[in-house]
Amino acid sequence: VLVGVDNRRVLPMSLLVGGLFLLIADVLSRTLMVPGELPIGLITSLIGGPFFMALILWRHKGRAR
């Protein structure tokens, strides 16, 4: 939706957004529980799970019409 369906735009954007997402998740995992660390998988699943559920529901709602 942000850049369309052209792979020449989607692939570079997914690299940038995915890298930024992992960078933010890594920083959060290192700083939320000082002096310890949270597993980065925990942070990515807490953010990514609801995002993908919303995406699935949004797609499903669009097909029901």
N, CA, C, O and CB atoms as a CASP TS submission, in Angstrom:
PFRMAT TS
TARGET T0000
AUTHOR 0000-0000-0000
METHOD Language model
MODEL 1
PARENT N/A
ATOM      1  N   VAL     1       0.829  -1.185   0.000  1.00  0.00           N
ATOM      2  CA  VAL     1       0.000   0.000   0.000  1.00  0.00           C
ATOM      3  C   VAL     1       0.876   1.253   0.000  1.00  0.00           C
ATOM      4  O   VAL     1       0.544   2.244  -0.650  1.00  0.00           O
ATOM      5  CB  VAL     1      -0.945  -0.004   1.210  1.00  0.00           C
ATOM      6  N   LEU     2       1.985   1.210   0.722  1.00  0.00           N
ATOM      7  CA  LEU     2       2.823   2.403   0.815  1.00  0.00           C
ATOM      8  C   LEU     2       3.543   2.716  -0.485  1.00  0.00           C
ATOM      9  O   LEU     2       3.651   3.880  -0.870  1.00  0.00           O
ATOM     10  CB  LEU     2       3.831   2.237   1.919  1.00  0.00           C
ATOM     11  N   VAL     3       4.043   1.678  -1.171  1.00  0.00           N
ATOM     12  CA  VAL     3       4.833   1.918  -2.380  1.00  0.00           C
ATOM     13  C   VAL     3       4.255   1.233  -3.610  1.00  0.00           C
ATOM     14  O   VAL     3       4.854   1.298  -4.684  1.00  0.00           O
ATOM     15  CB  VAL     3       6.249   1.451  -2.167  1.00  0.00           C
ATOM     16  N   GLY     4       3.120   0.585  -3.479  1.00  0.00           N
ATOM     17  CA  GLY     4       2.503  -0.069  -4.616  1.00  0.00           C
ATOM     18  C   GLY     4       2.891  -1.535  -4.709  1.00  0.00           C
ATOM     19  O   GLY     4       3.345  -2.133  -3.733  1.00  0.00           O
ATOM     20  N   VAL     5       2.709  -2.108  -5.893  1.00  0.00           N
ATOM     21  CA  VAL     5       2.968  -3.531  -6.087  1.00  0.00           C
ATOM     22  C   VAL     5       4.203  -3.806  -6.943  1.00  0.00           C
ATOM     23  O   VAL     5       4.521  -4.965  -7.208  1.00  0.00           O
ATOM     24  CB  VAL     5       1.769  -4.180  -6.715  1.00  0.00           C
ATOM     25  N   ASP     6       4.884  -2.782  -7.368  1.00  0.00           N
ATOM     26  CA  ASP     6       6.073  -2.950  -8.206  1.00  0.00           C
ATOM     27  C   ASP     6       7.240  -3.443  -7.352  1.00  0.00           C
ATOM     28  O   ASP     6       7.632  -2.789  -6.386  1.00  0.00           O
ATOM     29  CB  ASP     6       6.442  -1.618  -8.917  1.00  0.00           C
ATOM     30  N   ASN     7       7.792  -4.605  -7.718  1.00  0.00           N
ATOM     31  CA  ASN     7       8.877  -5.195  -6.934  1.00  0.00           C
ATOM     32  C   ASN     7      10.126  -4.326  -6.893  1.00  0.00           C
ATOM     33  O   ASN     7      10.924  -4.440  -5.963  1.00  0.00           O
ATOM     34  CB  ASN     7       9.230  -6.546  -7.490  1.00  0.00           C
ATOM     35  N   ARG     8      10.305  -3.478  -7.861  1.00  0.00           N
ATOM     36  CA  ARG     8      11.471  -2.583  -7.838  1.00  0.00           C
ATOM     37  C   ARG     8      11.381  -1.581  -6.700  1.00  0.00           C
ATOM     38  O   ARG     8      12.397  -1.025  -6.282  1.00  0.00           O
ATOM     39  CB  ARG     8      11.603  -1.842  -9.168  1.00  0.00           C
ATOM     40  N   ARG     9      10.190  -1.346  -6.201  1.00  0.00           N
ATOM     41  CA  ARG     9      10.008  -0.451  -5.048  1.00  0.00           C
ATOM     42  C   ARG     9       9.771  -1.219  -3.759  1.00  0.00           C
ATOM     43  O   ARG     9      10.222  -0.804  -2.691  1.00  0.00           O
ATOM     44  CB  ARG     9       8.843   0.495  -5.296  1.00  0.00           C
ATOM     45  N   VAL    10       9.062  -2.343  -3.858  1.00  0.00           N
ATOM     46  CA  VAL    10       8.700  -3.104  -2.660  1.00  0.00           C
ATOM     47  C   VAL    10       9.933  -3.706  -1.993  1.00  0.00           C
ATOM     48  O   VAL    10      10.070  -3.623  -0.773  1.00  0.00           O
ATOM     49  CB  VAL    10       7.703  -4.212  -3.015  1.00  0.00           C
ATOM     50  N   LEU    11      10.829  -4.309  -2.766  1.00  0.00           N
ATOM     51  CA  LEU    11      11.995  -4.979  -2.177  1.00  0.00           C
ATOM     52  C   LEU    11      12.932  -4.018  -1.444  1.00  0.00           C
ATOM     53  O   LEU    11      13.299  -4.303  -0.304  1.00  0.00           O
ATOM     54  CB  LEU    11      12.766  -5.704  -3.256  1.00  0.00           C
ATOM     55  N   PRO    12      13.333  -2.904  -2.038  1.00  0.00           N
ATOM     56  CA  PRO    12      14.180  -1.982  -1.266  1.00  0.00           C
ATOM     57  C   PRO    12      13.468  -1.420  -0.036  1.00  0.00           C
ATOM     58  O   PRO    12      14.094  -1.234   1.008  1.00  0.00           O
ATOM     59  CB  PRO    12      14.638  -0.837  -2.151  1.00  0.00           C
ATOM     60  N   MET    13      12.170  -1.147  -0.150  1.00  0.00           N
ATOM     61  CA  MET    13      11.444  -0.617   0.999  1.00  0.00           C
ATOM     62  C   MET    13      11.336  -1.661   2.105  1.00  0.00           C
ATOM     63  O   MET    13      11.435  -1.323   3.285  1.00  0.00           O
ATOM     64  CB  MET    13      10.049  -0.149   0.578  1.00  0.00           C
ATOM     65  N   SER    14      11.137  -2.922   1.739  1.00  0.00           N
ATOM     66  CA  SER    14      11.059  -3.962   2.767  1.00  0.00           C
ATOM     67  C   SER    14      12.407  -4.166   3.443  1.00  0.00           C
ATOM     68  O   SER    14      12.453  -4.482   4.632  1.00  0.00           O
ATOM     69  CB  SER    14      10.572  -5.280   2.159  1.00  0.00           C
ATOM     70  N   LEU    15      13.504  -3.994   2.715  1.00  0.00           N
ATOM     71  CA  LEU    15      14.836  -4.065   3.328  1.00  0.00           C
ATOM     72  C   LEU    15      15.028  -2.947   4.343  1.00  0.00           C
ATOM     73  O   LEU    15      15.522  -3.175   5.447  1.00  0.00           O
ATOM     74  CB  LEU    15      15.929  -3.991   2.251  1.00  0.00           C
ATOM     75  N   LEU    16      14.638  -1.752   3.964  1.00  0.00           N
ATOM     76  CA  LEU    16      14.802  -0.615   4.870  1.00  0.00           C
ATOM     77  C   LEU    16      13.898  -0.712   6.094  1.00  0.00           C
ATOM     78  O   LEU    16      14.350  -0.517   7.222  1.00  0.00           O
ATOM     79  CB  LEU    16      14.522   0.679   4.132  1.00  0.00           C
ATOM     80  N   VAL    17      12.632  -1.012   5.872  1.00  0.00           N
ATOM     81  CA  VAL    17      11.687  -1.080   6.985  1.00  0.00           C
ATOM     82  C   VAL    17      11.999  -2.268   7.894  1.00  0.00           C
ATOM     83  O   VAL    17      11.922  -2.150   9.117  1.00  0.00           O
ATOM     84  CB  VAL    17      10.247  -1.178   6.460  1.00  0.00           C
ATOM     85  N   GLY    18      12.348  -3.407   7.305  1.00  0.00           N
ATOM     86  CA  GLY    18      12.692  -4.576   8.112  1.00  0.00           C
ATOM     87  C   GLY    18      13.945  -4.348   8.940  1.00  0.00           C
ATOM     88  O   GLY    18      13.994  -4.727  10.111  1.00  0.00           O
ATOM     89  N   GLY    19      14.952  -3.734   8.346  1.00  0.00           N
ATOM     90  CA  GLY    19      16.168  -3.423   9.086  1.00  0.00           C
ATOM     91  C   GLY    19      15.919  -2.433  10.206  1.00  0.00           C
ATOM     92  O   GLY    19      16.442  -2.590  11.309  1.00  0.00           O
ATOM     93  N   LEU    20      15.133  -1.428   9.928  1.00  0.00           N
ATOM     94  CA  LEU    20      14.790  -0.442  10.956  1.00  0.00           C
ATOM     95  C   LEU    20      13.986  -1.076  12.090  1.00  0.00           C
ATOM     96  O   LEU    20      14.200  -0.765  13.261  1.00  0.00           O
ATOM     97  CB  LEU    20      13.998   0.716  10.339  1.00  0.00           C
ATOM     98  N   PHE    21      13.063  -1.963  11.732  1.00  0.00           N
ATOM     99  CA  PHE    21      12.272  -2.666  12.739  1.00  0.00           C
ATOM    100  C   PHE    21      13.160  -3.500  13.656  1.00  0.00           C
ATOM    101  O   PHE    21      12.990  -3.472  14.875  1.00  0.00           O
ATOM    102  CB  PHE    21      11.230  -3.558  12.068  1.00  0.00           C
ATOM    103  N   LEU    22      14.106  -4.244  13.080  1.00  0.00           N
ATOM    104  CA  LEU    22      14.992  -5.058  13.904  1.00  0.00           C
ATOM    105  C   LEU    22      15.936  -4.206  14.733  1.00  0.00           C
ATOM    106  O   LEU    22      16.274  -4.574  15.858  1.00  0.00           O
ATOM    107  CB  LEU    22      15.788  -6.006  13.036  1.00  0.00           C
ATOM    108  N   LEU    23      16.358  -3.092  14.205  1.00  0.00           N
ATOM    109  CA  LEU    23      17.210  -2.183  14.974  1.00  0.00           C
ATOM    110  C   LEU    23      16.465  -1.643  16.191  1.00  0.00           C
ATOM    111  O   LEU    23      17.014  -1.614  17.293  1.00  0.00           O
ATOM    112  CB  LEU    23      17.695  -1.019  14.090  1.00  0.00           C
ATOM    113  N   ILE    24      15.229  -1.219  16.000  1.00  0.00           N
ATOM    114  CA  ILE    24      14.418  -0.714  17.107  1.00  0.00           C
ATOM    115  C   ILE    24      14.137  -1.824  18.119  1.00  0.00           C
ATOM    116  O   ILE    24      14.195  -1.590  19.326  1.00  0.00           O
ATOM    117  CB  ILE    24      13.095  -0.124  16.581  1.00  0.00           C
ATOM    118  N   ALA    25      13.831  -3.033  17.634  1.00  0.00           N
ATOM    119  CA  ALA    25      13.579  -4.151  18.538  1.00  0.00           C
ATOM    120  C   ALA    25      14.826  -4.500  19.338  1.00  0.00           C
ATOM    121  O   ALA    25      14.730  -4.829  20.520  1.00  0.00           O
ATOM    122  CB  ALA    25      13.098  -5.371  17.755  1.00  0.00           C
ATOM    123  N   ASP    26      15.987  -4.433  18.712  1.00  0.00           N
ATOM    124  CA  ASP    26      17.236  -4.721  19.414  1.00  0.00           C
ATOM    125  C   ASP    26      17.514  -3.686  20.500  1.00  0.00           C
ATOM    126  O   ASP    26      17.896  -4.036  21.616  1.00  0.00           O
ATOM    127  CB  ASP    26      18.400  -4.767  18.426  1.00  0.00           C
ATOM    128  N   VAL    27      17.322  -2.426  20.173  1.00  0.00           N
ATOM    129  CA  VAL    27      17.536  -1.366  21.163  1.00  0.00           C
ATOM    130  C   VAL    27      16.562  -1.530  22.330  1.00  0.00           C
ATOM    131  O   VAL    27      16.950  -1.379  23.489  1.00  0.00           O
ATOM    132  CB  VAL    27      17.369   0.033  20.514  1.00  0.00           C
ATOM    133  N   LEU    28      15.302  -1.836  22.030  1.00  0.00           N
ATOM    134  CA  LEU    28      14.321  -2.050  23.098  1.00  0.00           C
ATOM    135  C   LEU    28      14.688  -3.254  23.957  1.00  0.00           C
ATOM    136  O   LEU    28      14.566  -3.205  25.181  1.00  0.00           O
ATOM    137  CB  LEU    28      12.924  -2.239  22.505  1.00  0.00           C
ATOM    138  N   SER    29      15.134  -4.333  23.322  1.00  0.00           N
ATOM    139  CA  SER    29      15.458  -5.532  24.093  1.00  0.00           C
ATOM    140  C   SER    29      16.654  -5.310  25.010  1.00  0.00           C
ATOM    141  O   SER    29      16.753  -5.943  26.061  1.00  0.00           O
ATOM    142  CB  SER    29      15.734  -6.698  23.158  1.00  0.00           C
ATOM    143  N   ARG    30      17.553  -4.428  24.629  1.00  0.00           N
ATOM    144  CA  ARG    30      18.724  -4.157  25.460  1.00  0.00           C
ATOM    145  C   ARG    30      18.454  -3.128  26.555  1.00  0.00           C
ATOM    146  O   ARG    30      19.148  -3.119  27.572  1.00  0.00           O
ATOM    147  CB  ARG    30      19.859  -3.680  24.594  1.00  0.00           C
ATOM    148  N   THR    31      17.467  -2.271  26.367  1.00  0.00           N
ATOM    149  CA  THR    31      17.267  -1.172  27.319  1.00  0.00           C
ATOM    150  C   THR    31      16.066  -1.343  28.243  1.00  0.00           C
ATOM    151  O   THR    31      15.990  -0.648  29.257  1.00  0.00           O
ATOM    152  CB  THR    31      17.118   0.102  26.572  1.00  0.00           C
ATOM    153  N   LEU    32      15.134  -2.226  27.942  1.00  0.00           N
ATOM    154  CA  LEU    32      13.939  -2.344  28.768  1.00  0.00           C
ATOM    155  C   LEU    32      14.221  -2.971  30.133  1.00  0.00           C
ATOM    156  O   LEU    32      13.584  -2.607  31.122  1.00  0.00           O
ATOM    157  CB  LEU    32      12.900  -3.157  28.044  1.00  0.00           C
ATOM    158  N   MET    33      15.162  -3.904  30.196  1.00  0.00           N
ATOM    159  CA  MET    33      15.452  -4.572  31.463  1.00  0.00           C
ATOM    160  C   MET    33      16.944  -4.487  31.776  1.00  0.00           C
ATOM    161  O   MET    33      17.657  -5.489  31.713  1.00  0.00           O
ATOM    162  CB  MET    33      14.995  -6.046  31.417  1.00  0.00           C
ATOM    163  N   VAL    34      17.397  -3.314  32.106  1.00  0.00           N
ATOM    164  CA  VAL    34      18.796  -3.131  32.472  1.00  0.00           C
ATOM    165  C   VAL    34      18.986  -3.693  33.868  1.00  0.00           C
ATOM    166  O   VAL    34      18.150  -3.367  34.710  1.00  0.00           O
ATOM    167  CB  VAL    34      19.219  -1.627  32.404  1.00  0.00           C
ATOM    168  N   PRO    35      19.952  -4.474  34.210  1.00  0.00           N
ATOM    169  CA  PRO    35      21.184  -4.819  33.518  1.00  0.00           C
ATOM    170  C   PRO    35      21.058  -6.049  32.622  1.00  0.00           C
ATOM    171  O   PRO    35      22.038  -6.412  31.972  1.00  0.00           O
ATOM    172  CB  PRO    35      22.268  -5.043  34.516  1.00  0.00           C
ATOM    173  N   GLY    36      19.902  -6.708  32.555  1.00  0.00           N
ATOM    174  CA  GLY    36      19.745  -7.880  31.701  1.00  0.00           C
ATOM    175  C   GLY    36      19.246  -7.505  30.323  1.00  0.00           C
ATOM    176  O   GLY    36      19.132  -6.329  29.979  1.00  0.00           O
ATOM    177  N   GLU    37      18.953  -8.530  29.543  1.00  0.00           N
ATOM    178  CA  GLU    37      18.422  -8.321  28.200  1.00  0.00           C
ATOM    179  C   GLU    37      17.217  -9.215  27.986  1.00  0.00           C
ATOM    180  O   GLU    37      17.170 -10.344  28.475  1.00  0.00           O
ATOM    181  CB  GLU    37      19.498  -8.595  27.130  1.00  0.00           C
ATOM    182  N   LEU    38      16.253  -8.706  27.258  1.00  0.00           N
ATOM    183  CA  LEU    38      15.139  -9.525  26.804  1.00  0.00           C
ATOM    184  C   LEU    38      15.534 -10.169  25.479  1.00  0.00           C
ATOM    185  O   LEU    38      16.309  -9.588  24.720  1.00  0.00           O
ATOM    186  CB  LEU    38      13.832  -8.677  26.656  1.00  0.00           C
ATOM    187  N   PRO    39      15.017 -11.351  25.191  1.00  0.00           N
ATOM    188  CA  PRO    39      15.274 -11.930  23.869  1.00  0.00           C
ATOM    189  C   PRO    39      14.637 -11.059  22.779  1.00  0.00           C
ATOM    190  O   PRO    39      13.509 -10.590  22.932  1.00  0.00           O
ATOM    191  CB  PRO    39      14.726 -13.383  23.792  1.00  0.00           C
ATOM    192  N   ILE    40      15.357 -10.852  21.694  1.00  0.00           N
ATOM    193  CA  ILE    40      14.838  -9.997  20.619  1.00  0.00           C
ATOM    194  C   ILE    40      13.600 -10.620  19.980  1.00  0.00           C
ATOM    195  O   ILE    40      12.739  -9.905  19.467  1.00  0.00           O
ATOM    196  CB  ILE    40      15.920  -9.755  19.549  1.00  0.00           C
ATOM    197  N   GLY    41      13.510 -11.946  20.010  1.00  0.00           N
ATOM    198  CA  GLY    41      12.329 -12.621  19.482  1.00  0.00           C
ATOM    199  C   GLY    41      11.069 -12.272  20.240  1.00  0.00           C
ATOM    200  O   GLY    41       9.981 -12.243  19.664  1.00  0.00           O
ATOM    201  N   LEU    42      11.204 -12.011  21.513  1.00  0.00           N
ATOM    202  CA  LEU    42      10.052 -11.604  22.324  1.00  0.00           C
ATOM    203  C   LEU    42       9.535 -10.247  21.875  1.00  0.00           C
ATOM    204  O   LEU    42       8.328 -10.049  21.737  1.00  0.00           O
ATOM    205  CB  LEU    42      10.425 -11.562  23.817  1.00  0.00           C
ATOM    206  N   ILE    43      10.444  -9.322  21.650  1.00  0.00           N
ATOM    207  CA  ILE    43      10.052  -7.976  21.210  1.00  0.00           C
ATOM    208  C   ILE    43       9.423  -8.040  19.809  1.00  0.00           C
ATOM    209  O   ILE    43       8.382  -7.428  19.570  1.00  0.00           O
ATOM    210  CB  ILE    43      11.286  -7.019  21.208  1.00  0.00           C
ATOM    211  N   THR    44      10.051  -8.777  18.891  1.00  0.00           N
ATOM    212  CA  THR    44       9.516  -8.837  17.531  1.00  0.00           C
ATOM    213  C   THR    44       8.159  -9.524  17.490  1.00  0.00           C
ATOM    214  O   THR    44       7.297  -9.147  16.696  1.00  0.00           O
ATOM    215  CB  THR    44      10.489  -9.563  16.613  1.00  0.00           C
ATOM    216  N   SER    45       7.958 -10.540  18.348  1.00  0.00           N
ATOM    217  CA  SER    45       6.660 -11.212  18.350  1.00  0.00           C
ATOM    218  C   SER    45       5.579 -10.345  18.988  1.00  0.00           C
ATOM    219  O   SER    45       4.425 -10.388  18.564  1.00  0.00           O
ATOM    220  CB  SER    45       6.758 -12.544  19.084  1.00  0.00           C
ATOM    221  N   LEU    46       5.940  -9.557  20.006  1.00  0.00           N
ATOM    222  CA  LEU    46       4.956  -8.664  20.626  1.00  0.00           C
ATOM    223  C   LEU    46       4.508  -7.560  19.675  1.00  0.00           C
ATOM    224  O   LEU    46       3.362  -7.114  19.730  1.00  0.00           O
ATOM    225  CB  LEU    46       5.533  -8.046  21.893  1.00  0.00           C
ATOM    226  N   ILE    47       5.402  -7.127  18.813  1.00  0.00           N
ATOM    227  CA  ILE    47       5.048  -6.085  17.849  1.00  0.00           C
ATOM    228  C   ILE    47       4.495  -6.698  16.569  1.00  0.00           C
ATOM    229  O   ILE    47       3.491  -6.221  16.039  1.00  0.00           O
ATOM    230  CB  ILE    47       6.268  -5.210  17.530  1.00  0.00           C
ATOM    231  N   GLY    48       5.132  -7.739  16.073  1.00  0.00           N
ATOM    232  CA  GLY    48       4.759  -8.327  14.787  1.00  0.00           C
ATOM    233  C   GLY    48       3.484  -9.138  14.813  1.00  0.00           C
ATOM    234  O   GLY    48       2.744  -9.151  13.830  1.00  0.00           O
ATOM    235  N   GLY    49       3.207  -9.822  15.925  1.00  0.00           N
ATOM    236  CA  GLY    49       2.000 -10.645  16.012  1.00  0.00           C
ATOM    237  C   GLY    49       0.725  -9.855  15.807  1.00  0.00           C
ATOM    238  O   GLY    49      -0.070 -10.186  14.928  1.00  0.00           O
ATOM    239  N   PRO    50       0.512  -8.811  16.605  1.00  0.00           N
ATOM    240  CA  PRO    50      -0.701  -8.002  16.392  1.00  0.00           C
ATOM    241  C   PRO    50      -0.740  -7.328  15.014  1.00  0.00           C
ATOM    242  O   PRO    50      -1.812  -7.155  14.433  1.00  0.00           O
ATOM    243  CB  PRO    50      -0.803  -6.937  17.473  1.00  0.00           C
ATOM    244  N   PHE    51       0.433  -6.952  14.497  1.00  0.00           N
ATOM    245  CA  PHE    51       0.467  -6.334  13.171  1.00  0.00           C
ATOM    246  C   PHE    51      -0.029  -7.308  12.108  1.00  0.00           C
ATOM    247  O   PHE    51      -0.853  -6.941  11.270  1.00  0.00           O
ATOM    248  CB  PHE    51       1.889  -5.862  12.834  1.00  0.00           C
ATOM    249  N   PHE    52       0.465  -8.549  12.133  1.00  0.00           N
ATOM    250  CA  PHE    52       0.043  -9.518  11.121  1.00  0.00           C
ATOM    251  C   PHE    52      -1.405  -9.950  11.312  1.00  0.00           C
ATOM    252  O   PHE    52      -2.095 -10.233  10.332  1.00  0.00           O
ATOM    253  CB  PHE    52       0.950 -10.735  11.155  1.00  0.00           C
ATOM    254  N   MET    53      -1.877 -10.007  12.551  1.00  0.00           N
ATOM    255  CA  MET    53      -3.288 -10.315  12.763  1.00  0.00           C
ATOM    256  C   MET    53      -4.173  -9.214  12.182  1.00  0.00           C
ATOM    257  O   MET    53      -5.195  -9.495  11.555  1.00  0.00           O
ATOM    258  CB  MET    53      -3.579 -10.497  14.261  1.00  0.00           C
ATOM    259  N   ALA    54      -3.771  -7.959  12.395  1.00  0.00           N
ATOM    260  CA  ALA    54      -4.530  -6.842  11.823  1.00  0.00           C
ATOM    261  C   ALA    54      -4.482  -6.881  10.302  1.00  0.00           C
ATOM    262  O   ALA    54      -5.476  -6.588   9.639  1.00  0.00           O
ATOM    263  CB  ALA    54      -3.984  -5.497  12.335  1.00  0.00           C
ATOM    264  N   LEU    55      -3.344  -7.238   9.757  1.00  0.00           N
ATOM    265  CA  LEU    55      -3.205  -7.341   8.304  1.00  0.00           C
ATOM    266  C   LEU    55      -4.099  -8.438   7.739  1.00  0.00           C
ATOM    267  O   LEU    55      -4.758  -8.241   6.718  1.00  0.00           O
ATOM    268  CB  LEU    55      -1.747  -7.610   7.927  1.00  0.00           C
ATOM    269  N   ILE    56      -4.122  -9.584   8.396  1.00  0.00           N
ATOM    270  CA  ILE    56      -4.976 -10.688   7.947  1.00  0.00           C
ATOM    271  C   ILE    56      -6.444 -10.300   8.032  1.00  0.00           C
ATOM    272  O   ILE    56      -7.206 -10.544   7.096  1.00  0.00           O
ATOM    273  CB  ILE    56      -4.714 -11.950   8.784  1.00  0.00           C
ATOM    274  N   LEU    57      -6.846  -9.699   9.145  1.00  0.00           N
ATOM    275  CA  LEU    57      -8.244  -9.286   9.278  1.00  0.00           C
ATOM    276  C   LEU    57      -8.622  -8.217   8.263  1.00  0.00           C
ATOM    277  O   LEU    57      -9.734  -8.226   7.734  1.00  0.00           O
ATOM    278  CB  LEU    57      -8.507  -8.772  10.682  1.00  0.00           C
ATOM    279  N   TRP    58      -7.707  -7.299   7.989  1.00  0.00           N
ATOM    280  CA  TRP    58      -7.961  -6.258   7.001  1.00  0.00           C
ATOM    281  C   TRP    58      -8.135  -6.864   5.609  1.00  0.00           C
ATOM    282  O   TRP    58      -9.030  -6.471   4.862  1.00  0.00           O
ATOM    283  CB  TRP    58      -6.816  -5.234   6.996  1.00  0.00           C
ATOM    284  N   ARG    59      -7.268  -7.830   5.264  1.00  0.00           N
ATOM    285  CA  ARG    59      -7.382  -8.493   3.963  1.00  0.00           C
ATOM    286  C   ARG    59      -8.672  -9.300   3.860  1.00  0.00           C
ATOM    287  O   ARG    59      -9.343  -9.296   2.828  1.00  0.00           O
ATOM    288  CB  ARG    59      -6.176  -9.404   3.724  1.00  0.00           C
ATOM    289  N   HIS    60      -9.006  -9.993   4.948  1.00  0.00           N
ATOM    290  CA  HIS    60     -10.215 -10.825   4.944  1.00  0.00           C
ATOM    291  C   HIS    60     -11.467  -9.960   4.816  1.00  0.00           C
ATOM    292  O   HIS    60     -12.413 -10.342   4.128  1.00  0.00           O
ATOM    293  CB  HIS    60     -10.288 -11.677   6.227  1.00  0.00           C
ATOM    294  N   LYS    61     -11.482  -8.816   5.463  1.00  0.00           N
ATOM    295  CA  LYS    61     -12.624  -7.920   5.401  1.00  0.00           C
ATOM    296  C   LYS    61     -12.806  -7.387   3.978  1.00  0.00           C
ATOM    297  O   LYS    61     -13.936  -7.195   3.529  1.00  0.00           O
ATOM    298  CB  LYS    61     -12.450  -6.759   6.394  1.00  0.00           C
ATOM    299  N   GLY    62     -11.713  -7.150   3.277  1.00  0.00           N
ATOM    300  CA  GLY    62     -11.790  -6.655   1.916  1.00  0.00           C
ATOM    301  C   GLY    62     -12.341  -7.668   0.942  1.00  0.00           C
ATOM    302  O   GLY    62     -12.965  -7.288  -0.048  1.00  0.00           O
ATOM    303  N   ARG    63     -12.125  -8.967   1.198  1.00  0.00           N
ATOM    304  CA  ARG    63     -12.624 -10.024   0.307  1.00  0.00           C
ATOM    305  C   ARG    63     -14.079 -10.383   0.576  1.00  0.00           C
ATOM    306  O   ARG    63     -14.756 -10.928  -0.296  1.00  0.00           O
ATOM    307  CB  ARG    63     -11.768 -11.264   0.447  1.00  0.00           C
ATOM    308  N   ALA    64     -14.557 -10.086   1.764  1.00  0.00           N
ATOM    309  CA  ALA    64     -15.924 -10.484   2.122  1.00  0.00           C
ATOM    310  C   ALA    64     -16.968  -9.665   1.366  1.00  0.00           C
ATOM    311  O   ALA    64     -18.123 -10.083   1.277  1.00  0.00           O
ATOM    312  CB  ALA    64     -16.139 -10.333   3.629  1.00  0.00           C
ATOM    313  N   ARG    65     -16.599  -8.539   0.835  1.00  0.00           N
ATOM    314  CA  ARG    65     -17.574  -7.674   0.160  1.00  0.00           C
ATOM    315  C   ARG    65     -17.807  -8.077  -1.243  1.00  0.00           C
ATOM    316  O   ARG    65     -18.601  -7.448  -1.942  1.00  0.00           O
ATOM    317  CB  ARG    65     -17.135  -6.260   0.187  1.00  0.00           C
TER
END
